[in-house]
Amino acid sequence: MQRDDFTSAIRMLWAELRLGEPRIVDPRHVRLRIEGMGIDLFDSGTGLLVVEGVAGRLSTDPVEASRQVRRVLETNVGLLIDGDAGVYLKASPAGAQALVATSAYRLSTMRIDRLVKKIEDTLRLVEYYAPEFKGLEKSAPGSRVAMHPSAEPVVIFRP
């Protein structure tokens, strides 16, 4: 493993995305902004490039935070079926917890299409969970229908 594998992967990614030459300030961390969302790319030091994005912070209200965690637990396993990214709770030094979407790319692979897929999967989870932490009503993935706050819950049974 060469020390510059991370930098090489970043340069190849920027070229693939047609972003020009990357501005690498920290040789172990780069921030990529896509449609207003920040994605962090880290060199793990163990041959992995780690992709992370923050979906949001848990509520300071314990009841609401519990509901948010329950919602993540109910949905995350299903989302792992068709993507490489997962989520975890990360505590800040101040004690607040954030839901972080993450995936890992083996630098020795040097297949930028795989890295792009990992970034897409991470972004998908950030987009999916972000409304949960902004207090917005969520609809099913890919759906543009939002529930009216006064709408009664409806159960639909399908064969």
C-alpha positions as CSV (number, residue, x, y, z in Angstrom):
1,M,0.0,0.0,0.0
2,Q,1.5,3.3,-1.0
3,R,1.0,6.4,1.2
4,D,-0.4,8.4,-1.7
5,D,-3.2,5.9,-2.6
6,F,-5.8,8.2,-0.9
7,T,-4.6,11.2,-2.8
8,S,-4.5,9.2,-6.1
9,A,-8.1,8.0,-5.5
10,I,-9.2,11.6,-4.8
11,R,-7.6,12.8,-8.0
12,M,-9.2,10.0,-10.0
13,L,-12.6,10.7,-8.4
14,W,-12.4,14.5,-9.1
15,A,-11.5,13.6,-12.8
16,E,-14.4,11.2,-13.0
17,L,-16.8,13.8,-11.7
18,R,-15.2,16.5,-13.9
19,L,-14.5,18.7,-10.9
20,G,-11.0,19.8,-12.0
21,E,-8.0,19.5,-9.8
22,P,-8.9,18.8,-6.1
23,R,-7.7,21.2,-3.5
24,I,-6.2,18.9,-0.9
25,V,-5.4,20.8,2.3
26,D,-5.4,17.8,4.6
27,P,-3.7,14.7,3.1
28,R,-6.1,12.4,5.1
29,H,-9.4,14.2,4.7
30,V,-11.3,15.8,1.8
31,R,-14.8,17.3,1.8
32,L,-17.0,16.9,-1.2
33,R,-20.2,19.0,-1.6
34,I,-22.9,17.5,-3.7
35,E,-26.2,19.4,-4.2
36,G,-25.7,21.3,-0.9
37,M,-24.8,18.2,1.1
38,G,-21.3,17.7,2.6
39,I,-19.7,14.3,2.3
40,D,-16.4,13.7,4.0
41,L,-13.8,11.3,2.6
42,F,-11.2,10.1,5.0
43,D,-8.0,8.0,4.7
44,S,-8.4,5.4,7.5
45,G,-4.7,4.6,7.5
46,T,-5.6,0.9,7.1
47,G,-6.1,0.9,3.3
48,L,-9.7,2.1,3.4
49,L,-11.2,5.3,2.2
50,V,-14.1,6.1,4.5
51,V,-17.1,8.0,3.2
52,E,-19.3,9.8,5.8
53,G,-22.2,12.2,5.7
54,V,-24.2,13.6,8.7
55,A,-28.0,13.1,8.3
56,G,-28.7,15.2,11.4
57,R,-28.6,15.5,15.2
58,L,-30.8,13.6,17.6
59,S,-33.4,15.7,19.4
60,T,-32.4,16.9,22.9
61,D,-35.9,15.7,24.1
62,P,-35.3,12.1,25.3
63,V,-38.8,11.0,24.1
64,E,-38.3,12.4,20.6
65,A,-34.7,11.1,20.4
66,S,-36.0,7.6,21.3
67,R,-38.6,7.9,18.5
68,Q,-35.9,8.9,16.1
69,V,-33.6,6.0,17.0
70,R,-36.6,3.6,16.8
71,R,-37.4,4.9,13.3
72,V,-33.8,4.4,12.2
73,L,-33.7,0.9,13.6
74,E,-37.0,0.0,11.9
75,T,-35.8,1.2,8.5
76,N,-32.0,0.7,8.3
77,V,-31.9,-3.0,7.8
78,G,-34.1,-2.8,4.8
79,L,-31.9,0.0,3.3
80,L,-28.8,-2.2,3.7
81,I,-30.2,-4.7,1.2
82,D,-29.6,-2.6,-1.8
83,G,-26.6,-0.4,-0.8
84,D,-23.2,-0.5,0.8
85,A,-23.8,2.3,3.3
86,G,-25.0,2.0,6.8
87,V,-25.6,4.4,9.7
88,Y,-24.3,4.8,13.3
89,L,-24.7,7.3,16.1
90,K,-21.7,9.5,16.7
91,A,-21.3,11.6,19.9
92,S,-19.8,15.0,19.8
93,P,-17.5,16.3,22.5
94,A,-20.4,18.3,23.9
95,G,-22.5,15.1,24.2
96,A,-24.9,15.7,21.3
97,Q,-25.4,12.7,19.1
98,A,-25.7,12.7,15.3
99,L,-26.8,10.1,12.8
100,V,-23.9,9.5,10.4
101,A,-24.2,7.5,7.1
102,T,-21.0,5.7,6.2
103,S,-19.4,3.3,3.8
104,A,-15.8,2.2,3.1
105,Y,-13.9,1.7,-0.1
106,R,-10.7,-0.4,-0.3
107,L,-8.1,1.8,-1.8
108,S,-6.3,-1.1,-3.5
109,T,-9.4,-1.6,-5.7
110,M,-8.7,1.6,-7.6
111,R,-12.1,1.2,-9.4
112,I,-13.5,4.7,-9.3
113,D,-17.0,3.4,-10.3
114,R,-17.1,1.5,-7.0
115,L,-16.1,4.6,-5.1
116,V,-18.8,6.7,-6.8
117,K,-21.3,4.0,-5.9
118,K,-20.3,4.1,-2.3
119,I,-20.6,7.9,-2.3
120,E,-24.1,7.6,-3.9
121,D,-25.2,5.0,-1.3
122,T,-24.0,7.3,1.5
123,L,-25.8,10.3,0.1
124,R,-29.0,8.3,-0.3
125,L,-29.0,7.5,3.4
126,V,-28.2,11.1,4.3
127,E,-31.1,12.3,2.1
128,Y,-33.4,9.6,3.4
129,Y,-32.8,10.3,7.1
130,A,-32.3,14.1,7.0
131,P,-36.0,14.9,7.2
132,E,-36.3,12.8,10.4
133,F,-33.9,15.2,12.1
134,K,-35.5,18.4,10.8
135,G,-38.9,17.5,12.1
136,L,-40.4,17.1,8.6
137,E,-42.9,14.4,7.6
138,K,-41.3,11.8,5.5
139,S,-42.8,9.8,2.6
140,A,-41.6,6.6,1.2
141,P,-38.2,6.6,-0.6
142,G,-38.7,8.0,-4.2
143,S,-42.1,9.3,-3.4
144,R,-43.0,13.0,-3.8
145,V,-46.2,12.8,-1.7
146,A,-46.1,14.5,1.7
147,M,-48.7,13.9,4.4
148,H,-50.7,16.8,5.6
149,P,-50.2,17.3,9.4
150,S,-53.9,16.7,10.1
151,A,-54.2,13.7,7.9
152,E,-55.3,10.5,9.7
153,P,-53.1,7.4,9.4
154,V,-54.1,5.0,6.8
155,V,-53.2,1.4,6.5
156,I,-53.1,-0.2,3.0
157,F,-53.0,-4.0,2.7
158,R,-51.6,-5.5,-0.5
159,P,-51.3,-9.1,-1.5
